[in-house]
Structure formats: C-alpha cells, structure tokens
C-alpha cells in the first residue's frame, strides 16, 4: 500500500466518521472532549480528586459514542477516563420536535 493509498483510506474513513457523527448526534445529551478523544454520551459524571496542584479528573460516561475512526464499534455502554488534562463537557440542545 502506497502512502497515497493510505492517505486516501484515512480521508475516506474520516469522512465516514463525520457522516456517522451527523447521524447519531441527536441521540445524545452531552458532548465530552478530553485530550485524546471526543465522545457523545447520555450520562456524564466528572470527579476531581488528588492534590489541588495536580488534580486527577475522572470522567465516567454511560451510553456513549466515541469519535475514533479505527474502532469497529463506536457505541460503548460505559467509559471511564482518567486524566490530568482539561475535560470539556457540553450539554447539547434538546432535539426540537
């Protein structure tokens, strides 16, 4: 596989992932961004522990979808993330009917 083939493959996978995101985003209440991943989830619990100068952030998600083009299954029942970095949690607007 040439480098052009690999770049084309990755670009196609990224496009498929963006389209899947558009299809599933309305199913979730929260968008969660960590330093390594982006998630959509219906339940989010953030706990901060450890030393105030170096806190440990624990994020627990339930009923989640992960933005990762290399995963076969992006729907995940439970996720637990431990980090020292920033975590952004955004409540998504409700679906208008």
C-alpha positions as CSV (number, residue, x, y, z in Angstrom):
1,X,0.0,0.0,0.0
2,X,1.5,3.3,-1.0
3,X,1.4,6.5,1.1
4,X,-1.2,7.9,-1.3
5,X,-3.4,4.9,-0.8
6,X,-3.0,5.2,3.0
7,X,-3.9,8.9,2.9
8,X,-6.9,8.2,0.7
9,X,-8.1,5.4,3.0
10,X,-7.7,7.7,6.1
11,X,-9.5,10.6,4.4
12,X,-12.4,8.2,3.4
13,X,-12.6,6.8,7.0
14,X,-12.7,10.4,8.4
15,X,-15.5,11.4,6.0
16,X,-17.5,8.3,7.0
17,X,-17.0,9.1,10.7
18,X,-18.1,12.7,10.2
19,X,-21.2,11.4,8.5
20,X,-21.9,8.9,11.3
21,X,-21.5,11.7,13.8
22,X,-24.1,13.8,12.0
23,X,-26.5,10.7,12.0
24,X,-26.1,9.9,15.8
25,X,-25.5,13.3,17.4
26,X,-29.2,13.9,18.1
27,X,-29.4,10.7,20.1
28,X,-27.1,12.1,22.9
29,X,-27.4,14.7,25.7
30,X,-23.7,15.6,26.2
31,X,-20.6,16.2,24.1
32,X,-17.4,15.4,26.0
33,X,-13.9,16.3,24.9
34,X,-10.7,15.0,26.5
35,X,-7.1,15.5,25.4
36,X,-7.3,12.2,23.5
37,X,-10.9,11.6,22.4
38,X,-14.3,13.1,21.7
39,X,-17.4,11.4,23.0
40,X,-21.2,11.8,22.8
41,X,-23.0,10.5,25.9
42,X,-26.3,10.4,27.7
43,X,-24.8,10.3,31.2
44,X,-21.7,12.1,32.4
45,X,-20.1,12.1,35.9
46,X,-16.9,14.1,36.5
47,X,-15.0,13.7,39.7
48,X,-11.9,15.6,40.6
49,X,-9.5,14.1,43.2
50,X,-5.9,14.2,44.2
51,X,-3.6,17.1,45.1
52,X,-5.0,20.6,44.2
53,X,-1.8,21.4,42.4
54,X,-2.1,18.2,40.2
55,X,-5.7,17.1,40.3
56,X,-6.8,13.8,38.8
57,X,-10.0,14.1,36.7
58,X,-12.2,11.0,36.4
59,X,-14.9,11.1,33.8
60,X,-17.5,8.3,33.7
61,X,-19.8,8.1,30.7
62,X,-22.7,5.8,30.0
63,X,-24.5,5.2,26.8
64,X,-21.7,6.7,24.7
65,X,-20.4,7.1,21.2
66,X,-16.7,7.7,20.6
67,X,-15.1,9.6,17.7
68,X,-12.4,7.1,16.6
69,X,-12.0,6.0,13.0
70,X,-10.1,2.9,13.9
71,X,-12.7,1.3,16.1
72,X,-15.1,-1.3,14.7
73,X,-17.7,-0.4,17.3
74,X,-18.1,3.2,18.4
75,X,-21.2,2.7,20.6
76,X,-20.0,1.9,24.1
77,X,-22.1,1.1,27.2
78,X,-19.6,2.5,29.7
79,X,-16.4,4.6,29.5
80,X,-14.0,5.6,32.3
81,X,-11.4,8.2,31.5
82,X,-8.6,9.3,34.0
83,X,-6.7,12.4,33.1
84,X,-4.6,15.3,34.4
85,X,-5.6,17.5,31.5
86,X,-8.7,19.6,30.8
87,X,-12.0,18.0,30.1
88,X,-14.9,19.8,28.4
89,X,-18.5,18.7,29.0
90,X,-21.2,20.5,27.0
91,X,-24.9,19.8,27.3
92,X,-26.3,19.6,23.8
93,X,-29.5,21.4,23.0
94,X,-32.6,19.3,23.1
95,X,-34.0,17.9,19.9
96,X,-36.7,20.1,18.5
97,X,-39.8,18.1,17.5
